[in-house]
């Protein structure tokens, strides 16, 4: 599964992390490996590295919440700048 320039090393590392941890880091829910998502703690866009210590394994619900929280934070910063 390649997205946005993620390479073969990312694929291998994320597969290995999902195999080692078959549950969500946030809610603890046990999820089939293929349904788990690897999420960068420090986003790649902010120079977050593709290394295990910067990645958490999440279920889809928690992964979506993480990204929504990121969007909410950005929107609140934009609103503050407009004041």
PyMOL commands that set and color helices and strands:
alter all, ss='L'
color gray80, all
select helices_A, chain A and resi 8-20+33-35+44-46+52-54+60-82
alter helices_A, ss='H'
color red, helices_A
select strands_A, chain A and resi 37-40+55-58
alter strands_A, ss='S'
color yellow, strands_A
deselect
rebuild
show_as cartoon
